[in-house]
Amino acid sequence: MNLVTRWWAIGLLLIVALPAPAFAAPQGWTVLLEPAQLANILAASPNVRVIQVTGNYSAGHIPGSIDVPYTQFRGPQSNPGAVPALEGLTSLVRSIGISAETPVAIVHAGDNAADFGAAARVYWTLKSLGVKDLSLLNGGLAGWTSANLPVSTQGTIVPASDFSPQWSEQWRVSTNEVETLVADNSARLIDARTPDFFEGIHASSGRPGTIKGASNLTFSDFFEGSRVKPKTQISQILASHSQPSAPLTVSFCNTGHLAAINWFVMSELQGVPNTRLYAESMTEWSMANRPMDNEPNRIKHYWRMTTDWFTNLIGA
């Protein structure tokens, strides 16, 4: 082997040994995009995957976006907050052409603030699967159309990926872990539901009340209509939320839907360290005799159910 050939072979070995270059996020990419920002990114970066998770996709959607119903990222009806099996999630992300390097913009219908929770929960799921560049569309599809941006009724087909995700527990706590945190009083537990659920006046599943030691920070406080408030206002809201500091912050609700909003705001927008989602939330927590606050006695609870039923019946 002559000298030139030898150096060529060494250079080839060095190239092969180097790690594959990471793909940078598109210019202007942030975790929360305004409609005009997303439109500019899509015009310049055709590799961005846009998925719509709620709303009537066939009636009109962002051109090139894919219909991926939110229910595909959820658990069974008996425990909808549960995380689906990795095998099923892998098949799902492969079918819509997502890999770890695919920039993904997640769109909800934009009907109300709660609708944002679907997109936030999908964001959390994809992040936990190892997708690196994720964003939510502020205002959802309603915000897009209000900005007079184009919509399409044409479906989109994309080639499948060969992504093999590995689930990360970095942004999640399990029911067993929450039990330990409650016993040790070693975390900030934040209930994202409205005060009537937090105070045990109403319950959509399981026992009324909240996890022992939790405080209430309602998800809708972060919104003006269906749009997330500016960061300065969010900072003020979080600063005024009275709860002792702790090394771990846990967001929960009934099924991990509204709690995903608080998780997104705290973890992704505000950078609150070690913020995690209790995905199964109150539905799973109340399946067993775990410690609760604001839990009414049975007579009071059934009296409320009866009066609510009668009120709805007479339309009062």
N, C-alpha and C positions, 0 to 999 in steps of 0.2 A: 504494500500500500504506500503510494507516494505521499508527500507532505500535504499537498492540496486535498487529496482524497481523505487523508486522515482528519484534517481540520473540518472538512465538510461533514464527516461522520460524527465528530464531536459536537458540532453545532446542531445537527439534527437531534442528537440525544438530549441536548440541553433544552431544545424546543419542546420535545415530547415530555420531558420531566417537569417543565413549568406548569403550574396550575392554569386551568382554562380561564381566560379573562372574564371578569364579571361584567354583565351588561348594565350600563348606567340607566337610571330612570330617565324618561323623556324630559327635555328642558321644560321647566315650569311646573313640574309634577309636585303636588303636595297631597297630604292625606285627606284634605277636604278641598274639593275643586268647585269653583263657580262655573256656571254653564259656559260662559265665554272662554274661560281658561281651558275647559275640556274640549271645546270646539277647536281652539287653536292647536291643542296637542294632537287631536285626531287628524287634523289637516297635515301636520308635519310628521306624525309617527304612526304609520299604518299597522304597526305590530301591537298596538294597544288593544286589549280585549275589553269590550264593554258588555256587561251582563245586566239584564233587568230582572229583578227578583220579585217585584210586586207590580200590580196593575195589569191592565188589558193590553198585552203586547200586540195583539193582532189589530187593535184599533189605531195604533201608531206608536212608534218608538224611535230612538236615536238610530240613524242609519248605520248599519253594520253591527248593531248590538244583537245579543243572543238572549232568548227567553230561557231563564233558569229559575223556575218557581222556588220560592223561599222554603216551601215544605220539604224540598229535597235535602236541605241542610239541617233538618230537625229530627227529633226522636219520634217514637210512636205516640199515638193519641193518649195513652195512659201516662206518659211522662215526656211531653213534647220538648222539654228543655234538654233532654239527654243528648249527648254527642253520638251521632251515628257511628257505626263500625268503620274502621279505617278502610276496609276493603270497599265498602260502598262509596265512601268519599273519594277514594282513588279512582274508581270507575267514573264518577261524576266529573271530576276535574279533567280527567283524560278526554272524556267525550266532548268537552267544550274547549279543548285545545289549550289548556292552561298548564304551564310548567313553573318551576321556581322562578324563572327569569322573566315570565310574562307580566308586563304591567297590566293590572286589572282595575278598571273603573266600575264601581257597583252603583246601580241606579235603582231607586225605589219610585213608586208612583208619585209621591209628594203630596198625598191627600191631607196628611196631618203630621204632627210631631211623632206620634207613635209609629207611623209608617217608616220613619228613619231607623227604628230599631231593627227591622228586618235586614236592611242593608248593613247596619253595624254588626249584627250577629254573623252575617256571611263574611264580612271583613275579618272578624275575630277568628272564624273557622279557617279561612284561607291563610291567615297569618300563622295560625297554629300548625297548618300543614306545610309551612315553609315557603309560601309565596312572598317574595321580597318587596315588591312595589305595588301597593294597594291604595285606592282612593275612593272616597264617597262623594257623590254629586250633591252639593248643597241645594236643597229645594226639590231634588228629584226630577222626574220627568216634567212635572208641572212647572218647575223653575226653568227648565230647558225650553219648553214651549212658550212660556211667558216672555222669554228673551228673544222670541221670534226666530229661533233656530230651527233648521229643517227636521222633519220627521218622515218616517217611511213606514209602509205597511208590507214591505218586502222582507221575507225571512232570510236569515243568514246561516250558511253552513260553513263550518270550519274544519280543517283536518284535526284528527285526534292527536293528542300528545302521548309520550311514553313516560310521563312523570310518575315517579315512585316516591310519594311524600312520606315523611316520617313525622308522626304527631309529636308536638312539643307541649309539655305541661307548664311552660313558663308563664302563661297568662290564664291559667285555670286553677281552681281549687275544687276538690271533690267533697262530697258530703262528709266523709270520714275526717277530712282535714278541717272542715268547718266545725265539726264537733270538738276537735282538739283546740281550735282557736277560741271557741266560745268558753270552753273549760278553763283555758289559760288567760282569757281576756287579753289576747296578744295581737289583735288585729282591729282595724276600723271596719266595721260592718255597716254598709250603706244600702238601705232599702230604696230602690228607685221608683217604687209605686206611689200612687196618689195617697194623701193622708188617710182617706177612709179605709184603705186596705191596710196601711201601716198601723192604724189605731184599732184594727180588728172589727170595724163596723161592717165591712163587707169581705167576702172571700170568694174567689172564682174557682178554687180547687183546694181540697184539704181543709185544715183547720184555720180559722181566722186568727189574725195576729201577725207578729213578726219574729224574726230570730232574736233570741235573748241578747241584749246588749247593743242592738242595732240602732242607728239613727236614720232619719228620713231626709232624703234629698231627691225631690220629685224630678223625674226626667224632663218634664215640660218646662221647668225653670230655665233650661238652656236654649229655648226656642222663641222665635217670633214667628207665629204661624207654623209653617213647615220648614223654616230655615233656621239653622244654628246661629245663635247670636255671635257677635264679634268676640274675639279672644279677650279683649279688655273687660268686657262684661262678664264673661265666663270666669275670669280670674277673680273678679269681685264676688261672684256668687260662691265660689269655692272658699275664698278667704273668710266669708261671713258664716260658713257652715261650721257650727260649733261642735267639734268632736276632737278629743285628744289625738295627738299624733301617734302613729304606730308604724312599725317597719313594714306592714302589709295592709293594703286596702282591698276589701272584697265588695264587689257590687253584685246585688241580687234583686230579684223581683218575684214574679210567679213562675215563669218558665224561661228565664234568661233572655227575654226579648227586650223589654225596657231597660233591663240592667246592662245590656250591651251598649246602650246609648251612654249611660254614665261611665262605663268602662272606656269607651272610645274618647269621650270628652276628657276624662282624667288622664288616661294613659297616652293617647295619641296626640291630642291637641295641647294638653297642658304638661305632659311629661312627668306626671306624678309617679315616682318610682315604685316598682313592685305592686302595681294595681292589677288585680285579677278578677275574672268573672266566675261566679258560681252558676254554672250553666243550668243545672237542674232546679236550682232555687227553691221557692217555697213548696212547689208541688211535691218534690221528693223529700224535702225537710220534714214536712208535716205528715208523711206517710207513717212515721213512727213517733214514739213518745219522746221527742227531742225538746230541749228547753225553748220556751217561747216567752215573749213579752206581749202585752196588750191582748191576751187571749181571754175573751169573755167566757163566763160559765155557760153551760149548755142551755139552760133555760133562757138566758138573755140572747144567746145566738139564735136559737130557734124562734124566739119572739121577733127578732129583727127580720129573719127570713119570711115569717108569716106576714108581718106588716108590709114588707117590700112587695111580696106577692100580691097582697090585696091592693096596694097603691097602684101597682102596674095594671091590675085587673080593671079598676074603675077609672084608670087614666088620670088620676089626680096629680 
